[in-house]
Structure formats: C-alpha cells, structure tokens
Amino acid sequence: MKKDPINKDEMTPAAPTAPSPKADAPAPAVEVPPVEMDRLNELTDGNADSIRELVDLFFKQTSQQLAQLEAAVRANKADDVRRVAHSCAGASATLGMTRFVPLLRELEKQGASGTLTTAAQVYEDAAREYKLIQDFLATQLNPAAPPPGAAH
C-alpha cells in the first residue's frame, strides 16, 4: 500500500485567532477633523505667523461669502449661489477644509442646475461646519486659550 503524501500535522486546525471583521459590519467611525492641518503647514512651511495670516484671510473672505450665499439662497438666485459657492469651495479645498468643501460643492451644483431644492438646509449645514472650523483653528493656533464657549 502506498503511503499517503498528506502530512497529518498540516491538517491540524490552527490555533484560534481573532475573528476577522465581517464584510457587512460597519467600520468604526473615524472623526475627520474640519481642517487638514498638514495642508496648512505645507502651504506655509509650518510658519505659525504665516498660518495665522492665511487663516485670518480665509475667515475674512469666507465670512463675506457665507453672507452672500445666505442672501442668494433666500432670494432664490441660483446663479449667485453657484458662483459664490464655487469660489468659496476652491479656497476651502486649497486650505484643507475637508468637511466644508462637499457642502459648498452641493450648493454650487444646485445653483448650476437652477434648482435650489435643499439649498437652505445645505447652507445651514455649511454655516455650522464653518463655525466648527473657526473653533478648531482657534484651538490649533492658540492651544493655551480656553475652548470657545468655555465659562470665564
């Protein structure tokens, strides 16, 4: 009788390992910061004064643009919504405002289609995200300061 070439030791089940995640299990939520600080550091070679100057310019410009967006949404001026959202999204993308940009792109898209169906809600979401950006950058640029909204 011919000997079986299968090594019986290889057929022994391996020691149990940690269960592999199921394909249908949701991935754990990873909090994406409102600003990619690496991007700001890249743009300014990590110079704190340059970052502050860039952030100040961003805040000044974006505050004006959000006021324009709000007025355009309320007046149902689709082309103005498209134009302002496009401009604001471009600057925001350049500076790494990762969660803000998709909201602005949605406003831009609705403006381009001439149908501002959910523009008021998207604008409100964008305004909330902008506030989170301001709070986040205040903490990043002045870590010794108390968090915004903290009692004095």
C-alpha positions in Angstrom: 0.0 0.0 0.0 1.3 3.4 -1.0 1.8 5.9 1.8 -0.5 8.9 1.8 1.6 12.1 0.9 -0.6 14.3 3.1 1.2 15.4 6.3 -1.4 14.9 9.1 0.3 17.7 11.1 -0.7 20.2 8.4 -4.3 19.2 8.7 -4.5 20.1 12.3 -6.6 23.2 12.8 -4.6 26.3 13.5 -4.8 27.9 16.9 -7.8 30.2 17.1 -7.1 33.8 16.0 -9.0 37.0 16.5 -12.2 36.8 14.4 -11.9 38.7 11.2 -14.3 41.6 10.7 -17.4 40.7 8.8 -17.7 42.4 5.4 -21.1 43.8 6.3 -20.0 45.1 9.7 -19.8 48.9 9.7 -16.3 50.3 10.0 -15.6 52.2 13.2 -16.3 55.9 12.8 -13.2 57.9 12.4 -13.6 61.5 13.3 -12.3 63.6 10.4 -11.1 67.0 11.6 -12.6 70.0 10.0 -9.2 71.2 8.8 -6.2 69.2 7.5 -3.5 70.9 9.5 -0.9 69.1 7.4 -2.2 71.0 4.4 -1.9 74.4 6.1 1.6 73.5 7.3 2.6 72.5 3.8 1.3 75.8 2.4 3.2 77.9 5.0 6.3 75.7 5.6 5.0 75.3 9.1 5.5 79.0 9.9 3.0 79.9 12.7 2.7 83.6 11.7 2.1 82.6 8.1 -0.6 80.1 9.1 -2.3 82.8 11.3 -2.2 85.3 8.4 -3.6 82.7 6.0 -6.3 81.7 8.4 -7.3 85.4 9.1 -7.6 86.0 5.3 -9.7 82.8 5.0 -12.0 83.9 7.8 -12.5 87.4 6.4 -13.2 86.2 2.9 -15.4 83.2 3.9 -17.5 85.2 6.3 -18.3 87.6 3.5 -19.0 84.7 1.1 -21.3 82.9 3.5 -23.3 86.2 4.0 -23.6 86.4 0.2 -24.6 82.7 0.0 -27.3 83.2 2.6 -28.7 86.2 0.8 -28.6 84.4 -2.6 -30.3 81.3 -1.2 -33.0 83.4 0.4 -33.6 85.4 -2.8 -33.5 82.1 -4.8 -30.7 83.5 -7.0 -29.3 80.2 -8.3 -26.5 81.7 -10.4 -25.2 83.8 -7.4 -25.3 80.6 -5.3 -23.3 78.7 -7.9 -20.8 81.5 -8.3 -20.1 82.2 -4.6 -20.2 78.5 -3.6 -17.7 77.8 -6.4 -15.3 80.5 -5.2 -15.6 79.6 -1.5 -15.2 75.9 -2.2 -12.0 76.5 -4.2 -10.3 78.4 -1.4 -11.5 76.0 1.2 -10.3 73.0 -0.7 -6.9 74.6 -1.2 -6.6 75.1 2.6 -7.8 71.6 3.5 -11.3 72.3 4.8 -12.3 68.6 4.2 -15.9 68.6 5.5 -16.8 72.1 4.4 -16.0 71.6 0.7 -18.6 69.0 -0.1 -21.4 71.2 1.3 -20.2 74.1 -0.8 -20.0 71.8 -3.9 -23.6 70.8 -3.3 -24.6 74.4 -3.2 -22.6 75.0 -6.4 -24.3 72.0 -8.0 -27.8 73.2 -7.0 -27.0 76.7 -8.2 -25.8 75.4 -11.6 -29.0 73.3 -12.0 -31.1 76.3 -11.3 -33.0 74.3 -8.6 -32.2 75.3 -5.0 -34.3 72.4 -3.6 -32.4 71.8 -0.4 -30.1 74.8 -0.6 -31.4 76.4 2.6 -30.6 73.3 4.6 -27.3 72.8 2.9 -26.4 76.4 3.7 -27.3 75.9 7.4 -25.1 72.8 7.4 -22.2 74.7 5.8 -22.6 77.6 8.3 -22.4 75.1 11.2 -19.3 73.5 9.7 -17.7 76.9 9.2 -18.3 77.6 13.0 -16.6 74.2 13.7 -13.6 75.3 11.5 -13.3 78.5 13.4 -13.4 76.8 16.8 -11.0 74.1 15.6 -8.4 76.6 14.3 -8.8 78.8 17.4 -7.7 75.8 19.4 -5.0 74.8 17.0 -3.5 78.2 16.7 -3.8 79.2 20.3 -3.7 76.0 22.3 -3.3 77.8 25.7 -6.6 79.6 25.2 -9.8 78.1 26.8 -12.0 76.3 24.3 -14.6 78.5 22.6 -17.7 78.8 24.7 -15.9 77.9 28.0 -17.0 79.8 31.0 -14.6 82.5 32.1 
